[in-house]
Amino acid sequence: MADAGHAEDRDAQKLAELGYKQELTRAWSSFTNFAISFTIISVLAGTFTAFAQAWNAGGPIAISIGWPVICAFVLLVALSMSELTSAFPTAGGPYWWAARLGGAGWSWFTGWFNIVGLVGIVASVGYGAGFFLYALLNLMGVSLLGVDFGDSAHAISETFLLFLLILAFITVLNIFADPILALLNNISVGWHVAGVAVIIALLIFVPGQHQSASFVFGNRINNTGFDGGATGGLPFWFLVMPVGFLLTMYTQTGYDASAHTAEETRDAAIGAAQGVWRAVFWSAVIGWFVLLALLFAATDLKTINAGGGGSIPIIDSALSATAAKIVLFICTVGQIFCVAAGLTSASRTWYAFSRDRGMPGWTLFRRVNRHRVPAYAVLAVTVAALVITIPALWSNKAGVPFAFFALTGICTVGLYLAYTMPVYLRFRQGDRFDPGPWTLGRHYRWVNVGALVFAVVCVIALDLPFSHAAVPWNDDFDATALNYSPAVLLIGLLVAVWWKAGANKRYHGPVRTLDTDERGRVIEPEAAEAADADGVRS
């Protein structure tokens, strides 16, 4: 208990050195901090919901080989961020690091890219959970309150309804049940590990036959329409395959949550820093196993391709009805864990950026309720996630809500821009950087460079058209196939205009809350001294 008390004192002292009061409850252990990032990455979410992206753009080789290769580069980003988390354990995370290392301008852009990415995570994972829940209810033939989920007649609207219910549930959970969120994140780790084990076992033992290793590690697919569907040559390797890497890039996001919850974590300079990279590493290992299990079970290629190349057609075609229901149930619960944790992370970022006056309406969003929860920030993220998901009410000719893949691309690009801008600034500082107790030492040079190169490739790859029909000047152009990821760059342009139009005069980077009252109003030193003097005289 004494050690815990000393650690809490050290955390409060470090936070004070960075200019902040301890406003959030510091009750999370290092494991809980790891758990929130592990839960947001969620190998039960992205690996299943974005599976079709890699299947259609590259095929099994883009998954079996592409996953570990891309994860290795993601780990370089995570290690770079861990060092920054240790040096600056604040809820602001990337935008705060950018402010300290590069100034207000860098902080402004990093903060907005981070907000866009995290809201995108809440929207895309929440909708993905609704999609899987609909598939489960449809398989079970459930009819509830006049809604028949078993008829498939209104799949898009009913999926959106389930998304709304999930969004409402996690919002209430985040605002009124904060004390149990830490427990839920801990439970989530067990659910993910045990759930993946059950899924792998079912995919191994239930199907009557499996694919060969040569198929899993060597087969190539091009359902994008580029180069006539060819699976060789430069177009396949440099246009089709990079599009398929979205599966890995999208799944391996959200691990900045460990940084955003640093002010709620004990011994944060070590615990939060380790939470970042450990979440990426273990998600990479466990995610690869579940992806391989899906590929080995993918024997009915005609049905899988007809179903859009997603994970659900594999599950339905390879497993019995009972086994398929079990897999869908495990995935759906895991995805709800994921989006609940995502809302926690996004709201902490919104709260921290508001605390530093980077958000419109910052005086409202910086407040915490009696449970020490930034309730208005939670509500703001929820509303924003709902608004950007509205296009999911429309689908393409195949009945697929194109907005889902738009959201995955947008949030991935936004987050990796936010992740690597402060990494560049740290690299630029070189040996002048003052690290925390968890440091890369002299290895920062090659780790940072690898992270930056990957980020550039990531942004370029995710801005490529996803299919032949996504190119405006092609005869088969379809607006629903368009890749909306470049919208992040448009948002960046708007933020730049906003900055030049006057935000640069109002936003000066992190604000010391030690010098402000509960509404964020600065307490002038003279007023504070006068108040102290009055107190002495009385």
N, C-alpha and C positions, 0 to 999 in steps of 0.2 A: 504493500500500500504506500509505503514511503517512497519507493522508486517511482510509482505511478504519479504521486504528488509532485516529485521533483521533475518528472517528464512534462507534466502539465505546466509547471512553472516555467520550464525552459521554452515550451511552445508559446506561452503567453508573452514571454520576454522577447522571443524572436519575432513574433507578430508585431509587438510594440516597436521593435527596431525598424520594421518595414512600414510603420505608420498607422497600424490598425488596432482598434480595441477588439477584445474577444467577444463578439456579438452572437456567434453561433455556438451551439452546445458541442463541446469537444468530448465526445463519448465513443468514437469509433476506434477500434483496434487496427493494427496494421493489416490483419487478415480481412477485416471488413472493408478497408480501403482497397485492397487487391480485389475483393469480391465485387465491388461496384463496377470496376473497369472490366473484369472478366464477364460479368453479367451483361454489360452493354455491348461488348464485342459479340457475345452469345453465339456459340457454334450451333445452337438450335434455331437461330434466326437467319442471319445472312447466308450461311452455307446452304440452307434449304430454299429461302425466298429468292436468292439471286443465282441459283444453280443454273437456270436456263440461259443466263447471259454467257456463261463459259461453255455450256454444252453446244449452243448454236454458233458461237464464235471461237472455234478451236476444237471443241469436242473433248473427249477424255484426257488427251495430252495437256490441254489447257488447265485441267483440274488436278490431275495426279502429279504432273511435273510443275505446272505453273504455280500451284498453291505453295509448296515449300520454298520455291525460289523467290516469289514475291514476298512471302512472310519473312525471309531472311533480311530483305531490304527494309521492311516495315520495322523489324526489330532494331535496326540502326536508328530510325526515327525515334523509337521509344526510348532507347538508351540515351540519346541526346536530350530528350525531354526529361528523363529521370534526373539527369545532372542539374537541369534548370529547376526542377521541382524541389530538389534538395537545397539549392541556394536560395530560392524564393518560395517558401511553402505558403502561398496565399490562394484564396478562392479564385482570384482572377486568372491564374494560369497563364497561358500564352500571351494574352494582351498585356499582362502586368510585366512579364519578362521582357517583352518588346519595349515597354516604356522605360524600364531600368537600363536596358542595353542600347536602345536606339533613339529614345525620345517619344514625344507625344504623337507625332505623325505615324510612326511605325506602330505604336500602340493602337491608334484609332483604326487603322486598316485591319490589323490582326484581330482586334476585338470583334469587328463586324463580320469578318470571315468566319470566326469561331461561332458567333451567334447563329449565322445562317446555317452552318454545318450542323450544329447541335439541334436546332429546330427541325432541320431536315431528318435527323435521326429519329426524333420523336414521331414525326409524321410518317416516315417510311416504315419504321419498325411497327408502329401502331397499326398501320394499314396492312402490313404483312401478317400481323397477328390476327386481324380481322379476316384476312383471306384464308388463313389456315383454319381458323375457327369455323368459317363457313364450310370449308371442305369437310371438316369433321362432322358438322351438323347435317350436311348434305348426305354423307355416307351413312349416317345413322337414321336418316329420314325424319328428322325432328320437325314438328310443327308446334310453334309457340306463339301465343297471343295473336293468332290470326296470320302469322307469317309462316309459310310452308318452305322450310329450307331444303326440303327433299326434292322439289320439282325443278330446280335450276332455271326457272322461267325469269326470275328477277335477280340473277346472281350478283350483278354489279351494285344495284341499289341495296340489296340485303347485306352484302359485304361492307358497304359503307355504313349501314346501320350498326353493324357489329363493331366497326372501327369507332363510331361515336360512343358506344357503350363502354368500350375499353378505355377510351380517352377520358371519359367521365370518371370511371373507376380509379384510374391511376392518379387523377387530379385530386380526388377526395383523399386517397391514400397518402399522397405527398403532403397535403395540407394538414390533415387531422390525425394522421397515424405515423407521424415522423419517428416517434420512439421505437416503432417496430420495423422501420425501413432497414435499419442496420441488420436486424435479425433476418429479415426477408432476403437481404443480399447474401448473408451467410448461407441460408437455406438454398438459395439459388445455385451456389457453387455445387452443392451436393446434388441438386436436381439435374444440373447440366452433366456432371460426371456420370452419375448413375443412369440418367436418361440416355446419354450417348452409348453407354455399355449395353443397355437393353435394346436400343435401335440396331446397333451392330450385331448383336446376337440374333435378333429377328431376321436381319438381312442375310445372315450366314446360314441359319438353320431352317428357315421356312421355305425359301425358294427351292424348286426342284433342280435347277441348274444355275450356273454362274458363268460370267464372262471369263475369258482367259487373261493372264497377265499381259500378254502382248496387246490385247484390246485396250485394257485399262491404261497402260503406259505408252502405247504407241498409236492408237487410233486417232484419226483427225476428222473433224466435221466442219463444214462451212455452210450453214443455213442462212447466211446473211445476204446472199445474192451477189456479193462482190466476186468479180473474176469468174462469173459463171458457176460458182460453187466449188471451184478448184481448191484442193487441199495441199498445194505446193506452190513454190514460187514466191517472189517478193511480196505480192499483194496479201498472200495468206499470212506470212510471218510478220509483216510490218503494218498491216491494216486490220486483218481479222483477229489474229491472236491478241494484240493489245486490247481490243474491245472486250475480249473474254476475260481479261485480267480484272475486270470490274468486280467479279465475284470475290476475289481475295481482297482487293483494295477496299471495297465497301464493307465487307465483314470485319476487317481489321481496322475499325475506326472506333472512336469513343473512349479510348483509353486515357484521354486527358481528364477523365472523370476523377482519377486518383489525385490529380493536381487540384481540381476544382473543389474537392472535399477535404483538402489539406487542413483547413481551419477547423474541421470537425474530427480530425484524426490525431491521436496521441502519438508523440514522438514523430511528428510529420516529416521532419527533414530526412529521416531514414525510411519510415513506413510508407509514406506517400510516394517517395522516389522509387522504392522497390515495387510498389503496387503497379506503376506504369509499365515497366518492362516485363515483370512476371506475368501480367495479364496477357500480353501479346505472345509471350513464349508458350505458355500452356495452352492458349487458344489455338496456336499454330499446330501444336502436336495433336491435341484432341480433335481439332477440326479436320486434320488430314485423315485421321483414321475413319471418321464418319463419312467423309467424301469418298474414300476408297471403297467403303462398304456399299455406298450407293452405286458406284461405277461397276463393281463386280456383280451387282444385282440387276443391272440395266441390260436385260436380255431381249426384251420385246422392243426393238428399235423403231419399228413402224408405229406402235402405239405411243411411244415416248415422243417421237418427232411430231406426230399428229396432235399431241397434247401440249406442244410448244416447247418441248425439251426441258421441262421443269422437273423438280424432285417429286412432286405429287404423282405424275404419271408413272414414275419408276416405282413408287411405293404401292400404288394401286395395282400395277401389272405384275409385280414380283411377289406380293404378299397376299395372304388370305384377308378376307374382310375384317376379321377380328384383329389380326396383327396390324393391318393398316390403320385401324382406329386407334390402337395403342400408340403407334408412331406419331400420328397427327395430334393426339392428346398431349404427348410429351413435348412435342415441338411448340404447340400453342401455349402451354403453360410457361415454357422457357421463354418464349417471345414476350409474354406479358410481364414476366420478371424483367426482361431486357428493357422494354419501353418504360416501365416504372422507374428503373434506375436511370434511364436516359433523361426522363423528365427531371429527376433530382439534379443531375449534372447540368443540364441546360438552364434550370432555374437558378442554380448557384452562380453560373456565369452571368446570367441576366442581372442578378442581384449585385454581383461584384462590379460589373460594368456600370450599373446605375449608381452604386456607391461612389464610384469615381467620376460620375456625371457624364458618362459616354452615351447614355440612353435618353431619348425623349421621355419626359415624365419620371425622371430619375428620383425625384423626391418621394414618389409613391412606391416605386419598385425597390427602393433600398430598405424599406421598412420590414421588420420581422414581427410576427404575431407573438402571442403569449407562449407559444410552444417553441419560440426561437426559430421559426420557419419563415422564409421570405414568400409569404402567401401570394402577394400581388405578382411577384415574379413568376411563380408557378402558374397562375392564371394567364399571364401574358404569353408564356410559352405555349400553353394549351391552345389558346385562341389562334396564335400564329400558326401552329401545326395544323389546326383544323382548316384554316383559310387556304393554305397552300396545297391541301389535299383535295379540295373541292373538285379539281379536274378529274379525279379518279371516278367521278360519276359517269364519265364517258369512256368508251372502250374502242379499240380498233376492230377491224373486220373479223379478227379471230376471237373477239370477246375478251381480250386482255386489256386491263386498265393501264394504258400507256403511261399515265402519270406516275405509277409506282417506279418505273425505271428512270423516269425523269428525276424523281426525288432522290433515288440512290446515287445518281451521278452528281447532282447538285450538292448534296451533303458531303460526298467524298471529296470533291474538288475543294469546297470551302474549308473543310477540316484540314486537309493536307497543306493548303496555303497557310492557314493559321498555325499549324504545327511547326512548319519549317522556316517561317519568317524570323522568329526568335532564335532558331538554331543557326541561321546565317549570321545573325548579330552576335551570337556567342562565339562563332568561329572567327568573326572579324575582330573580336576583342583579343583573341589569342591568349597568351600567358598573363594578360592583365585581368582576366576574369577571376573573380574571387569565388571559388566553389564552396558548396556546403559539405557536410560530412560524407555524402555519397557522391563520388566523383569519377570521371573517366580517366583522370590523370592525363598523361601524354597521348593516350589513345584517342583523345577528342578529335584530333585532326582527321584521321581516316574515317572515323565514325560519322562525324559531321558532314564530310564531303560525300560519303556514300548516301547519307540521308537526303542531302540537297539534290544530288543527281537523280535519285529515285523520285523525289517530289516533282521535278521537272518532267520526267517521263510520265509520271502519274497524271499530271494535269493535261499534257498533250494527248495521252492515250484516251482519257475520259472525255475529251472534247471532240474526238473523232465521231463520224456518223456511225450508228450502230448497225445499219443495214443499207443495202442499195436503195431501198425506198425512202431512206432518210435524207438523200441528197436532193436538194430542191430542183436542180436542172435535169434530173433523170426522168424518163417518161413514166416510171411507176411511182413517182413521188407521192408520199402519203404523210400529211401533217402529223398524224398520230404516231408515226415512226420516227419523227424528228428527235435528235438528241438535244435536250434542253440544258445540258450541263454548262455550256458556254454562258448561260444566264448568270452564273456566278461572276464571270468577268464583267458582265454588264452591271451587276450589282456593285462590283468594285469601282467601276467608272462613276456610278451615281454617288457612291460614298466619297469618291475623290472630289466630285463637284461640290458636294455638301461640305467637305472639308475646306475647300477654297472659298466657298460662299459665306463662311462665317464660323463653322465649327472649330476651326483652328484658333479662334479667339476665345472660345468657351471651354474647350477641352484641353487640359494641360497635363493629362496623365493622372496617375493615382493621387487621390486626395487623402490626407491623413485624417482618419476618423477620430484619432486621439484629440483633435482640435475641433470637433464638430459635436453638435447635440444630436438627439435621436432622430431629428428630421433632416439632418445633413447640413444644417446652417453652421457656418464657420463661427467659432467663438474667438473673437479678437483677443489677442494677448492682453491688450490694455483693459478690456472688459473683465477678463478673467482675473487680472491682478487687482482690479478695483473690487471685484466680488470677494476676493480673498481678504482684501484689506477691511472691507465692511464686516466680514466675518470675524476678524481679529478684534475690531473695535467693539463689536457687540458682545 
